[in-house]
Amino acid sequence: MEKTGKQTKNNILSGLRLYQQRQSHNLIHYVLEQFLFLFFGWVPTIVGIGIRGLFYRLILNMQGWAAIENNVRLRFAKYITLKNGVYLDQNSYLHACPNGINVGENTIVMYGAILHVYNFRNIPHSGIKIGKDCLIGEYSIIRGQGGVTLGDRVYTSPFSQIIAVNHVIADPEQPIIHQGITADGITIDDDVWIGSGAIITDGVHIGKGSVIAAGAVVTKDVPEHTVVAGVPAKVIRKIEKSDLLEKPISKTIYY
């Protein structure tokens, strides 16, 4: 009975230790983070944004002023860099792990978006880097085990996914969970627009000024200034300036 009680206690302590290791780089920093989230994370309106803009500097690398709404979840906050003008909407979730998340100037992370490095295998090139003036749409997911780099002015529409990891499925006799992963990384150049529900798979490079149609699954590199669509995604046309001369846009354009 005494042995069983001791084993249960050890299991609980081991579980708590594992939980803390998946949330912050050390216990002291974890306690500080949770203290700040408890007292300031829920405060609504511009008052809360102001308070968090001041006190979250104790746990984040904040370069300039960032607006953080209430109920934003931050993990491994020490490895999160927010540059001037960044906006994190309600219920967004940033989990940095070592190697971190870097969000560029004036970038907006919308409601429910998830930026998760998810590097629990010590992959050296993991991380998420987002350029300036980007928009990460509602419920978009960026998974950065293999490293994800977004250039400037990249727009991801709601429910899009950028997943820099893949499971090995080479042996039918082994459970997939035991076969390991590959993580080559994803690079998306400047001025790319990713449509709603599109999925960008690991190892892909998307060229400057390209458009990924809604629902597309991108498994290969995308040339610059092209539109791709379908499953798997294929080039359906090239974006050229002459298009405007031949077929002027008849709808009202807002800037």
Secondary structure, DSSP 8 states (H G I E B T S, - for coil): -HHHHHHHHHHHHHHHHHHHHTT-SSHHHHHHHHHHHHHHTT--HHHHHHHHHHHGGGTSEEES--EE-TT-EEESGGGEEEETT-EE-TT-EEE-TTT-EEE-TT-EE-TT-EEE----S--TT--EEE-TT-EE-TT-EEE-TT-EEE-TT-EE-TT-EEE--EE----TTS-GGGS-EE---EEE-TT-EE-TT-EE-TT-EE-TT-EE-TT-EE-S-B-TTEEEETTTTEEEEE--THHHHHS---S----
